[in-house]
Amino acid sequence: MRHDPADPDGARIAGSDWFLPGLFAFIGGAFLLAGVVVVLVAALW
């Protein structure tokens, strides 16, 4: 845990960076959306 003793409200858990999980979630969502579109287009073809 990293924090400034003078500012305990600003404490953060080390490694709580959300960039990579957010990036992977975005990419996964894009692939999921593309898969749903492909299935719907194939079903309506």
mmJSON file of the N, C-alpha and C atoms, coordinates in Angstrom:
{"data_MODEL":{"atom_site":{
"group_PDB":["ATOM","ATOM","ATOM","ATOM","ATOM","ATOM","ATOM","ATOM","ATOM","ATOM","ATOM","ATOM","ATOM","ATOM","ATOM","ATOM","ATOM","ATOM","ATOM","ATOM","ATOM","ATOM","ATOM","ATOM","ATOM","ATOM","ATOM","ATOM","ATOM","ATOM","ATOM","ATOM","ATOM","ATOM","ATOM","ATOM","ATOM","ATOM","ATOM","ATOM","ATOM","ATOM","ATOM","ATOM","ATOM","ATOM","ATOM","ATOM","ATOM","ATOM","ATOM","ATOM","ATOM","ATOM","ATOM","ATOM","ATOM","ATOM","ATOM","ATOM","ATOM","ATOM","ATOM","ATOM","ATOM","ATOM","ATOM","ATOM","ATOM","ATOM","ATOM","ATOM","ATOM","ATOM","ATOM","ATOM","ATOM","ATOM","ATOM","ATOM","ATOM","ATOM","ATOM","ATOM","ATOM","ATOM","ATOM","ATOM","ATOM","ATOM","ATOM","ATOM","ATOM","ATOM","ATOM","ATOM","ATOM","ATOM","ATOM","ATOM","ATOM","ATOM","ATOM","ATOM","ATOM","ATOM","ATOM","ATOM","ATOM","ATOM","ATOM","ATOM","ATOM","ATOM","ATOM","ATOM","ATOM","ATOM","ATOM","ATOM","ATOM","ATOM","ATOM","ATOM","ATOM","ATOM","ATOM","ATOM","ATOM","ATOM","ATOM","ATOM","ATOM","ATOM","ATOM"],
"id":[1,2,3,4,5,6,7,8,9,10,11,12,13,14,15,16,17,18,19,20,21,22,23,24,25,26,27,28,29,30,31,32,33,34,35,36,37,38,39,40,41,42,43,44,45,46,47,48,49,50,51,52,53,54,55,56,57,58,59,60,61,62,63,64,65,66,67,68,69,70,71,72,73,74,75,76,77,78,79,80,81,82,83,84,85,86,87,88,89,90,91,92,93,94,95,96,97,98,99,100,101,102,103,104,105,106,107,108,109,110,111,112,113,114,115,116,117,118,119,120,121,122,123,124,125,126,127,128,129,130,131,132,133,134,135],
"type_symbol":["N","C","C","N","C","C","N","C","C","N","C","C","N","C","C","N","C","C","N","C","C","N","C","C","N","C","C","N","C","C","N","C","C","N","C","C","N","C","C","N","C","C","N","C","C","N","C","C","N","C","C","N","C","C","N","C","C","N","C","C","N","C","C","N","C","C","N","C","C","N","C","C","N","C","C","N","C","C","N","C","C","N","C","C","N","C","C","N","C","C","N","C","C","N","C","C","N","C","C","N","C","C","N","C","C","N","C","C","N","C","C","N","C","C","N","C","C","N","C","C","N","C","C","N","C","C","N","C","C","N","C","C","N","C","C"],
"label_atom_id":["N","CA","C","N","CA","C","N","CA","C","N","CA","C","N","CA","C","N","CA","C","N","CA","C","N","CA","C","N","CA","C","N","CA","C","N","CA","C","N","CA","C","N","CA","C","N","CA","C","N","CA","C","N","CA","C","N","CA","C","N","CA","C","N","CA","C","N","CA","C","N","CA","C","N","CA","C","N","CA","C","N","CA","C","N","CA","C","N","CA","C","N","CA","C","N","CA","C","N","CA","C","N","CA","C","N","CA","C","N","CA","C","N","CA","C","N","CA","C","N","CA","C","N","CA","C","N","CA","C","N","CA","C","N","CA","C","N","CA","C","N","CA","C","N","CA","C","N","CA","C","N","CA","C","N","CA","C"],
"label_alt_id":[null,null,null,null,null,null,null,null,null,null,null,null,null,null,null,null,null,null,null,null,null,null,null,null,null,null,null,null,null,null,null,null,null,null,null,null,null,null,null,null,null,null,null,null,null,null,null,null,null,null,null,null,null,null,null,null,null,null,null,null,null,null,null,null,null,null,null,null,null,null,null,null,null,null,null,null,null,null,null,null,null,null,null,null,null,null,null,null,null,null,null,null,null,null,null,null,null,null,null,null,null,null,null,null,null,null,null,null,null,null,null,null,null,null,null,null,null,null,null,null,null,null,null,null,null,null,null,null,null,null,null,null,null,null,null],
"label_comp_id":["MET","MET","MET","ARG","ARG","ARG","HIS","HIS","HIS","ASP","ASP","ASP","PRO","PRO","PRO","ALA","ALA","ALA","ASP","ASP","ASP","PRO","PRO","PRO","ASP","ASP","ASP","GLY","GLY","GLY","ALA","ALA","ALA","ARG","ARG","ARG","ILE","ILE","ILE","ALA","ALA","ALA","GLY","GLY","GLY","SER","SER","SER","ASP","ASP","ASP","TRP","TRP","TRP","PHE","PHE","PHE","LEU","LEU","LEU","PRO","PRO","PRO","GLY","GLY","GLY","LEU","LEU","LEU","PHE","PHE","PHE","ALA","ALA","ALA","PHE","PHE","PHE","ILE","ILE","ILE","GLY","GLY","GLY","GLY","GLY","GLY","ALA","ALA","ALA","PHE","PHE","PHE","LEU","LEU","LEU","LEU","LEU","LEU","ALA","ALA","ALA","GLY","GLY","GLY","VAL","VAL","VAL","VAL","VAL","VAL","VAL","VAL","VAL","VAL","VAL","VAL","LEU","LEU","LEU","VAL","VAL","VAL","ALA","ALA","ALA","ALA","ALA","ALA","LEU","LEU","LEU","TRP","TRP","TRP"],
"label_asym_id":["A","A","A","A","A","A","A","A","A","A","A","A","A","A","A","A","A","A","A","A","A","A","A","A","A","A","A","A","A","A","A","A","A","A","A","A","A","A","A","A","A","A","A","A","A","A","A","A","A","A","A","A","A","A","A","A","A","A","A","A","A","A","A","A","A","A","A","A","A","A","A","A","A","A","A","A","A","A","A","A","A","A","A","A","A","A","A","A","A","A","A","A","A","A","A","A","A","A","A","A","A","A","A","A","A","A","A","A","A","A","A","A","A","A","A","A","A","A","A","A","A","A","A","A","A","A","A","A","A","A","A","A","A","A","A"],
"label_entity_id":["1","1","1","1","1","1","1","1","1","1","1","1","1","1","1","1","1","1","1","1","1","1","1","1","1","1","1","1","1","1","1","1","1","1","1","1","1","1","1","1","1","1","1","1","1","1","1","1","1","1","1","1","1","1","1","1","1","1","1","1","1","1","1","1","1","1","1","1","1","1","1","1","1","1","1","1","1","1","1","1","1","1","1","1","1","1","1","1","1","1","1","1","1","1","1","1","1","1","1","1","1","1","1","1","1","1","1","1","1","1","1","1","1","1","1","1","1","1","1","1","1","1","1","1","1","1","1","1","1","1","1","1","1","1","1"],
"label_seq_id":[1,1,1,2,2,2,3,3,3,4,4,4,5,5,5,6,6,6,7,7,7,8,8,8,9,9,9,10,10,10,11,11,11,12,12,12,13,13,13,14,14,14,15,15,15,16,16,16,17,17,17,18,18,18,19,19,19,20,20,20,21,21,21,22,22,22,23,23,23,24,24,24,25,25,25,26,26,26,27,27,27,28,28,28,29,29,29,30,30,30,31,31,31,32,32,32,33,33,33,34,34,34,35,35,35,36,36,36,37,37,37,38,38,38,39,39,39,40,40,40,41,41,41,42,42,42,43,43,43,44,44,44,45,45,45],
"pdbx_PDB_ins_code":[null,null,null,null,null,null,null,null,null,null,null,null,null,null,null,null,null,null,null,null,null,null,null,null,null,null,null,null,null,null,null,null,null,null,null,null,null,null,null,null,null,null,null,null,null,null,null,null,null,null,null,null,null,null,null,null,null,null,null,null,null,null,null,null,null,null,null,null,null,null,null,null,null,null,null,null,null,null,null,null,null,null,null,null,null,null,null,null,null,null,null,null,null,null,null,null,null,null,null,null,null,null,null,null,null,null,null,null,null,null,null,null,null,null,null,null,null,null,null,null,null,null,null,null,null,null,null,null,null,null,null,null,null,null,null],
"Cartn_x":[0.843,0.0,0.892,0.546,1.312,0.435,0.945,0.192,1.115,0.637,1.322,0.719,1.53,0.981,0.203,0.523,-0.196,-1.551,-1.74,-2.987,-3.486,-4.047,-4.474,-5.633,-6.393,-7.486,-6.979,-5.743,-5.178,-4.482,-4.679,-4.001,-4.507,-3.589,-3.929,-3.255,-3.905,-3.295,-2.315,-1.092,-0.076,-0.545,-0.386,-0.784,-2.255,-2.919,-4.333,-4.521,-3.67,-3.751,-4.801,-5.752,-6.859,-6.704,-5.557,-5.403,-5.471,-4.645,-4.631,-5.939,-6.505,-7.804,-8.872,-8.851,-9.814,-9.603,-8.341,-8.014,-8.485,-8.195,-8.622,-10.146,-10.819,-12.284,-12.842,-12.251,-12.691,-12.494,-11.325,-11.05,-11.978,-12.176,-13.089,-14.507,-14.938,-16.274,-16.421,-15.379,-15.416,-15.531,-14.781,-14.878,-16.247,-16.789,-18.119,-19.165,-19.101,-20.035,-19.903,-18.678,-18.473,-19.047,-18.876,-19.426,-20.947,-21.557,-23.021,-23.519,-22.844,-23.22,-23.094,-22.031,-21.839,-22.94,-23.275,-24.323,-25.674,-25.987,-27.259,-27.339,-26.258,-26.251,-26.383,-25.712,-25.8,-27.212,-27.866,-29.211,-30.231,-29.993,-30.935,-30.641,-29.562,-29.131,-30.037],
"Cartn_y":[-1.171,0.0,1.239,2.174,3.417,4.56,5.326,6.493,7.5,8.72,9.805,9.881,9.708,9.748,11.034,12.104,13.35,13.372,12.444,12.385,10.944,10.407,9.004,8.729,9.745,9.535,9.247,9.58,9.354,8.013,7.117,5.812,4.984,4.261,3.376,2.035,0.982,-0.343,-0.433,-0.872,-0.975,-1.958,-1.583,-2.439,-2.314,-1.283,-1.127,-0.323,-0.552,0.122,-0.592,0.14,-0.465,-0.326,0.125,0.322,-0.993,-1.959,-3.222,-3.994,-4.143,-4.825,-4.099,-2.787,-2.029,-2.23,-2.258,-2.483,-3.858,-4.883,-6.24,-6.355,-5.685,-5.71,-5.03,-3.93,-3.23,-4.1,-4.712,-5.57,-6.781,-7.376,-8.514,-8.126,-6.949,-6.473,-6.257,-5.743,-5.53,-6.864,-7.878,-9.195,-9.825,-9.637,-10.157,-9.502,-8.194,-7.481,-7.942,-8.098,-8.571,-9.978,-10.843,-12.201,-12.197,-11.344,-11.256,-10.754,-9.77,-9.255,-10.348,-11.113,-12.182,-13.224,-13.613,-14.608,-14.078,-12.823,-12.26,-12.145,-11.717,-11.612,-12.988,-13.997,-15.354,-15.909,-15.584,-16.09,-15.435,-14.194,-13.488,-13.659,-14.286,-14.426,-15.307],
"Cartn_z":[0.0,0.0,0.0,-0.869,-0.936,-0.455,0.451,0.895,1.544,1.55,2.232,3.632,4.692,6.045,6.339,5.65,5.871,5.151,4.203,3.432,3.366,4.442,4.445,3.484,3.097,2.154,0.74,0.471,-0.855,-0.991,-0.042,-0.086,-1.258,-1.887,-3.003,-2.782,-3.204,-3.152,-4.312,-4.037,-5.076,-6.139,-7.395,-8.496,-8.86,-8.373,-8.688,-9.969,-10.926,-12.214,-13.06,-13.573,-14.323,-15.818,-16.304,-17.746,-18.509,-18.143,-18.886,-18.756,-17.549,-17.493,-18.313,-18.295,-19.092,-20.577,-20.988,-22.396,-22.841,-22.04,-22.392,-22.401,-21.495,-21.481,-22.734,-23.14,-24.343,-25.578,-25.692,-26.851,-26.846,-25.667,-25.568,-25.929,-25.497,-25.85,-27.347,-27.971,-29.426,-30.156,-29.715,-30.336,-30.08,-28.892,-28.585,-29.477,-29.628,-30.486,-31.935,-32.411,-33.78,-33.959,-32.966,-33.041,-33.078,-32.286,-32.278,-33.627,-34.204,-35.512,-36.567,-36.55,-37.517,-37.388,-36.161,-35.949,-36.428,-36.131,-36.565,-38.087,-38.721,-40.178,-40.799,-40.241,-40.777,-40.596,-39.485,-39.232,-40.158,-40.538,-41.402,-42.884,-43.224,-44.608,-45.369],
"occupancy":[1.0,1.0,1.0,1.0,1.0,1.0,1.0,1.0,1.0,1.0,1.0,1.0,1.0,1.0,1.0,1.0,1.0,1.0,1.0,1.0,1.0,1.0,1.0,1.0,1.0,1.0,1.0,1.0,1.0,1.0,1.0,1.0,1.0,1.0,1.0,1.0,1.0,1.0,1.0,1.0,1.0,1.0,1.0,1.0,1.0,1.0,1.0,1.0,1.0,1.0,1.0,1.0,1.0,1.0,1.0,1.0,1.0,1.0,1.0,1.0,1.0,1.0,1.0,1.0,1.0,1.0,1.0,1.0,1.0,1.0,1.0,1.0,1.0,1.0,1.0,1.0,1.0,1.0,1.0,1.0,1.0,1.0,1.0,1.0,1.0,1.0,1.0,1.0,1.0,1.0,1.0,1.0,1.0,1.0,1.0,1.0,1.0,1.0,1.0,1.0,1.0,1.0,1.0,1.0,1.0,1.0,1.0,1.0,1.0,1.0,1.0,1.0,1.0,1.0,1.0,1.0,1.0,1.0,1.0,1.0,1.0,1.0,1.0,1.0,1.0,1.0,1.0,1.0,1.0,1.0,1.0,1.0,1.0,1.0,1.0],
"B_iso_or_equiv":[0.0,0.0,0.0,0.0,0.0,0.0,0.0,0.0,0.0,0.0,0.0,0.0,0.0,0.0,0.0,0.0,0.0,0.0,0.0,0.0,0.0,0.0,0.0,0.0,0.0,0.0,0.0,0.0,0.0,0.0,0.0,0.0,0.0,0.0,0.0,0.0,0.0,0.0,0.0,0.0,0.0,0.0,0.0,0.0,0.0,0.0,0.0,0.0,0.0,0.0,0.0,0.0,0.0,0.0,0.0,0.0,0.0,0.0,0.0,0.0,0.0,0.0,0.0,0.0,0.0,0.0,0.0,0.0,0.0,0.0,0.0,0.0,0.0,0.0,0.0,0.0,0.0,0.0,0.0,0.0,0.0,0.0,0.0,0.0,0.0,0.0,0.0,0.0,0.0,0.0,0.0,0.0,0.0,0.0,0.0,0.0,0.0,0.0,0.0,0.0,0.0,0.0,0.0,0.0,0.0,0.0,0.0,0.0,0.0,0.0,0.0,0.0,0.0,0.0,0.0,0.0,0.0,0.0,0.0,0.0,0.0,0.0,0.0,0.0,0.0,0.0,0.0,0.0,0.0,0.0,0.0,0.0,0.0,0.0,0.0],
"pdbx_formal_charge":[null,null,null,null,null,null,null,null,null,null,null,null,null,null,null,null,null,null,null,null,null,null,null,null,null,null,null,null,null,null,null,null,null,null,null,null,null,null,null,null,null,null,null,null,null,null,null,null,null,null,null,null,null,null,null,null,null,null,null,null,null,null,null,null,null,null,null,null,null,null,null,null,null,null,null,null,null,null,null,null,null,null,null,null,null,null,null,null,null,null,null,null,null,null,null,null,null,null,null,null,null,null,null,null,null,null,null,null,null,null,null,null,null,null,null,null,null,null,null,null,null,null,null,null,null,null,null,null,null,null,null,null,null,null,null],
"auth_seq_id":[1,1,1,2,2,2,3,3,3,4,4,4,5,5,5,6,6,6,7,7,7,8,8,8,9,9,9,10,10,10,11,11,11,12,12,12,13,13,13,14,14,14,15,15,15,16,16,16,17,17,17,18,18,18,19,19,19,20,20,20,21,21,21,22,22,22,23,23,23,24,24,24,25,25,25,26,26,26,27,27,27,28,28,28,29,29,29,30,30,30,31,31,31,32,32,32,33,33,33,34,34,34,35,35,35,36,36,36,37,37,37,38,38,38,39,39,39,40,40,40,41,41,41,42,42,42,43,43,43,44,44,44,45,45,45],
"auth_comp_id":["MET","MET","MET","ARG","ARG","ARG","HIS","HIS","HIS","ASP","ASP","ASP","PRO","PRO","PRO","ALA","ALA","ALA","ASP","ASP","ASP","PRO","PRO","PRO","ASP","ASP","ASP","GLY","GLY","GLY","ALA","ALA","ALA","ARG","ARG","ARG","ILE","ILE","ILE","ALA","ALA","ALA","GLY","GLY","GLY","SER","SER","SER","ASP","ASP","ASP","TRP","TRP","TRP","PHE","PHE","PHE","LEU","LEU","LEU","PRO","PRO","PRO","GLY","GLY","GLY","LEU","LEU","LEU","PHE","PHE","PHE","ALA","ALA","ALA","PHE","PHE","PHE","ILE","ILE","ILE","GLY","GLY","GLY","GLY","GLY","GLY","ALA","ALA","ALA","PHE","PHE","PHE","LEU","LEU","LEU","LEU","LEU","LEU","ALA","ALA","ALA","GLY","GLY","GLY","VAL","VAL","VAL","VAL","VAL","VAL","VAL","VAL","VAL","VAL","VAL","VAL","LEU","LEU","LEU","VAL","VAL","VAL","ALA","ALA","ALA","ALA","ALA","ALA","LEU","LEU","LEU","TRP","TRP","TRP"],
"auth_asym_id":["A","A","A","A","A","A","A","A","A","A","A","A","A","A","A","A","A","A","A","A","A","A","A","A","A","A","A","A","A","A","A","A","A","A","A","A","A","A","A","A","A","A","A","A","A","A","A","A","A","A","A","A","A","A","A","A","A","A","A","A","A","A","A","A","A","A","A","A","A","A","A","A","A","A","A","A","A","A","A","A","A","A","A","A","A","A","A","A","A","A","A","A","A","A","A","A","A","A","A","A","A","A","A","A","A","A","A","A","A","A","A","A","A","A","A","A","A","A","A","A","A","A","A","A","A","A","A","A","A","A","A","A","A","A","A"],
"auth_atom_id":["N","CA","C","N","CA","C","N","CA","C","N","CA","C","N","CA","C","N","CA","C","N","CA","C","N","CA","C","N","CA","C","N","CA","C","N","CA","C","N","CA","C","N","CA","C","N","CA","C","N","CA","C","N","CA","C","N","CA","C","N","CA","C","N","CA","C","N","CA","C","N","CA","C","N","CA","C","N","CA","C","N","CA","C","N","CA","C","N","CA","C","N","CA","C","N","CA","C","N","CA","C","N","CA","C","N","CA","C","N","CA","C","N","CA","C","N","CA","C","N","CA","C","N","CA","C","N","CA","C","N","CA","C","N","CA","C","N","CA","C","N","CA","C","N","CA","C","N","CA","C","N","CA","C","N","CA","C"],
"pdbx_PDB_model_num":[1,1,1,1,1,1,1,1,1,1,1,1,1,1,1,1,1,1,1,1,1,1,1,1,1,1,1,1,1,1,1,1,1,1,1,1,1,1,1,1,1,1,1,1,1,1,1,1,1,1,1,1,1,1,1,1,1,1,1,1,1,1,1,1,1,1,1,1,1,1,1,1,1,1,1,1,1,1,1,1,1,1,1,1,1,1,1,1,1,1,1,1,1,1,1,1,1,1,1,1,1,1,1,1,1,1,1,1,1,1,1,1,1,1,1,1,1,1,1,1,1,1,1,1,1,1,1,1,1,1,1,1,1,1,1]
}}}
